[in-house]
Amino acid sequence: MLGYESIHNDFEIIRPEKDLLLHSNHYLTERFKEGDTAPQYQPDSYHRLDRIRSFMDQHYGHINVETVMEILADHEHHPYSICRHIDPAAPISSVTLASFIAVPAEGAIYIAAGNPCEQDYVRYSF
């Protein structure tokens, strides 16, 4: 399993750490960070990734799809939580549009179309 980060004229392959590939809405690639708008527009992205990483470390060795579903529906620091909701008081805000859990060993992906606290995950096989 690999991840990709890209800008208009370059890309970087992101490799799993401890068999996990975790990401939120900011660049992890050092050379892309200079142009990253996350610090201005989504500063909560860093907290959300740290929170995901903390959960995964806590459950490492016992992680299953249900555990990941619970993590992705987490509301600590709502509305700026892992399960992201619109902040009506903010001039610019964003929401989780979909949530994906890939399970390569099963040949499956689980997708919640919208906030995972409000939508069920649907399993797709490939």
Disulfide bonds with the S-S distance in Angstrom:
none
